[in-house]
Amino acid sequence: MFLQRILVVAILLPLGVALIMAGGLWFAALVALLLGLAVWEYAALFQQAGHQPARRWMLAGVLALVLVRYLAGSQHDAAVLVAFLLLAMGLHLLAYERGRDAAPTDFLVTLSGGIYIGLLGSYMVLLRELPEGQWWLLLSLSAVWLADSAAYLFGVRLGRHKMTPRLSPHKSWEGYLAGVLFGVLGTPLLLAWFQRLGLPAAAGFNSANAAILGAAMSVLPTLGDLGESMIKRHVGQKDSGSLLPGHGGIFDRIDSWLWAMPIAYYLISYVFV
């Protein structure tokens, strides 16, 4: 299992970094692929519990949000969301008329998947479009990874006090606090390393901002992980999928990102630059 996890990371990490640095359409396509797979898994999870969300429409809504944000930023978000909401209601009205009594609940699942994954996840595109956005995106994702890794390693070894016994019994307060500590202290070190790799001297890139970003990426995004755990426990599944050997599904891998990306975007764009 551990070897599988390492191999998957060794193959996908360089590709992901290359596409982040390249930006443009290639990066938008990567985001569309990740979010499209994640929302497909999201719908499949609820189908395990007997729900019937409009799976293809959820996918269409997610892809539309990524495309529109790539082409025009966030200025047309409202139009995309209104179209998604109205057409989703129309689809489930038709399903109810055809005898699907649980169509109202299916409608809510459709909305939650399209908006939660599509709207939050596509902040990766907006973050990449900020000045020096490739570096901000790499720093934000690295901070999340650093905090998650520290929380896991220290939680396994030192965890004594369960953080969320129902949602995720293996998470501990000791692991969580270690993740926050490593996020706050480690992100400035990541910044210094990125500066050696070519990060330009630009406004906003300093140790204080990096520590604040590290705190933001470690304190709150764990709720995205717990949110997915809640869904999986509701439907009785361990993983969202099996696409990534040793890692589960795509939704399993980006659950924290769905919180991290909008938080990072607003923190960076409103405070740092």
Sequence and secondary structure as in RCSB ss.txt:
>XXXX:A:sequence
MFLQRILVVAILLPLGVALIMAGGLWFAALVALLLGLAVWEYAALFQQAGHQPARRWMLAGVLALVLVRYLAGSQ
HDAAVLVAFLLLAMGLHLLAYERGRDAAPTDFLVTLSGGIYIGLLGSYMVLLRELPEGQWWLLLSLSAVWLADSA
AYLFGVRLGRHKMTPRLSPHKSWEGYLAGVLFGVLGTPLLLAWFQRLGLPAAAGFNSANAAILGAAMSVLPTLGD
LGESMIKRHVGQKDSGSLLPGHGGIFDRIDSWLWAMPIAYYLISYVFV
>XXXX:A:secstr
 HHHHHHHHHHHHHHHHHHHHH HHHHHHHHHHHHHHHHHHHHHHHHHTT    HHHHHHHHHHHHHHHHHHTTT
THHHHHHHHHHHHHHHHHHHHHTT TTHHHHHHHHHHHIIIIIIHHTHHHHHHTSTTHHHHHHHHHHHHHHHHHH
HHHHHHHH  SEEETTTEEEEEHHHHHHHHHHHHHHHHHHHHHHHHHT    TT SHHHHHHHHHHHHHSTHHHH
HHHHHHHHHHT S S SSBTTTB HHHHHTTHHHHHHHHHHHIIIII 
